[in-house]
Amino acid sequence: MNSPVHQLYSQPPHFEYQQYSEQPSPQNVERYSGAFKEFASLKCHGTKAAIELKPSISRKGWETILLEGASAMGPKLFNWKNKTSIQITKSELPHVISTLLGIKPFYEAKSHGAEKNKGFSLKWQTQGTSTTLFVNVFEGGKPAVGVPVSGFEAMMLGHMALVQYLQNFPGLTADACIKSLEIMARHNI
């Protein structure tokens, strides 16, 4: 079976759901968790880098996600102290959800951060019978962080982003939101 859906979801997941059981450090006491358990995040690891997605809220109260990327320092060891963090904006979040869920093939955002030198891209790629989402996080003065993400991992990241998005619209269902995203993608919006 080589249908696009089968290819998309045929890779085994390399997904890590993290929930910290220890007491939060003083700087994390007020870390936002949205609809998720306290300190929930999703991490995807490659050999050269890793990404983490976590619930976030903008200064204006918009429920969103934070995308972070860190370079590898060794096998399964990543430099999270020198990570690049990007809060997904209100207008970017629907595009990110669409791409993570495979509705759109590509999305890129630039000009993030105080110096407007941060950005990210999400791109579905097929090599042979394998389809993965390549996530690239970049910041001026640092090497780019690139991580291949399996279809299952991308789906879970998309679900986290979707749950955060839905908190902004009480009464909106996930089905209605996904249908809207499909219509927007069909019109290249």
N, C-alpha and C positions, 0 to 999 in steps of 0.2 A: 504494500500500500504506500504510494508516494504522493498522496494529495498534499496541497499546501498546508492544510490544517495538521495533517499527520507529521509533516516535516517540522512545522512550527513547534509542536509539543512532543516530539519524539526524544529529545535530549533529556537525560536524567537531571534532576535539579541539583544544584550546588548552592543551596540557599540556606541562610542562617537567620533564624528569628531570634532576636536577643531580648531577653527581659532580665534586668539586673535584680538580683535578690538582696545584694548588700545595700546598706544605707547610702543615700546619695551624698556626695561631697558638697561642701557649702556652695560652690559655684553652680551645682546642678539642682539645688533645692527647688527652684521655680521652673525647671525645665518643662516645657509644654508637651502634653501627650495627646491632645485632641480626643478622638473617640477610642483611643487605644489605651492599653494598660500603661502605667507609668514606666517611662524609660524604654518603650517599645521601639524597635527599629528593625530594618531588613538590611542585611549585608550580602553582597555578592563579591566573591574573591576570584581573581585571575592569578596568573603566575607573576605578573609584573605590577599589579595594582589591585585595589579594591574600591568598591563604592558602598555607600550607606545611604539609605533613605529613611527619614524620620518625620513625624508630624511636626508642623510648625504653624505659627500664626504671625501675620504681618503686624506692623505697628498700628495699622488701621483696623485690626480685628479680623482680617480675612484668613480663613482656615486654608492652609496650603501644606506643602512639603518642603523639606530641606534636603538637597542632594549634596553629598560630600564625597570626595575622592582622595585617596592616599596612595602613594607609591610604595612598592614593596621594598623592604630592607633585607629580606631573606625569605626562605621558604615559609609560607604562612605567617609572616611577620610584616606588618604594614606601619608606615610612619604617620599615625593618626595625629601626632602633635603638630605636624606640618601639612595638614590637610587643606584642601580647597573646599570651601562651603558656599553653596549658592541656594538662596531662598527663591523658589519658583514663584513668579508673579501671578497676579490674578488673571491676566490675559494669556499667560503661558500655560497655566495648569490644564485647560481643556486639550491643548495640543499634546502636552506630555502624556496625559491619560490616553488619548487616542493612539499615540505611538507605542506606548508600553503595552497596550492591549492588542496591537497589531492592526488597528483600523487604518492608520497612516504608516507609510514606509519610512518617513524621515522627519525629524524636527531639529532645528538648531536655534539657540538663543545666545546672544552676545551682549556685551556692555553691562555686565553685572558688577556689583561692588562699588565702593566709593571712588575708585580710580577707573571704573568702567573697563577693567582688564580681565574680567572673568567671563566664562561662558561654558556651554555644554552642547553636545549633540547626541542624538539617539538615531541609530540607523539599522534597519533590518537588513541582514546579509544572508545570502544562501551560497554555500559551498558544497557542491555535490548534493548529498541528500540531507545535509544539515542546515538548519536555519537558526540564526542567533541574532540577538540585538546587540549591537556594539555601542557601548556608552562611553563617551569621551568627555572628560571634565578638564578644563584648562584655565590657567591663570598666568598672567604675564610674569616672567622671571622664574617660573617653575616648569619642570617638564610636564607635558600633558599626561593625564591619567586615562588609560584606555582599558576597558574591561568587557570581554564577551559575556553576554548574559543569555542563558538558555530560555526557551519559550516559557517554561514553567516559572522560572524566576521573574521574567518580565511580566507575566500575568499577575503574580503576587505583588510586585511593585506597583503595577497598574491598579490593583484592587485597593492598596493602601492610599494611593493618590485619589482614587475615586471616592473612597469613604470620606477623606478630608474635604473634597470638593462638595459633596452632598451636604455636609454640615452647614454650608453657606445658604442652602435652599431648603428649609424645612418643608416636608411634604413631597419633594422631588424624589422619585424612585430611581434606583440604579438602572433599571430597564429603560425608563424614559430618557435618562441622561445619555446612556449608550446609544440609543436610537438617534438622539440629537447630534451626538458626535459623529455617527455614521453619515448623517445627512450633510453635516458641515464638511466632512472629508470628501464626500462625493462632489461637492461644489468647490473644492480646493480652497476652502476658507480656513 
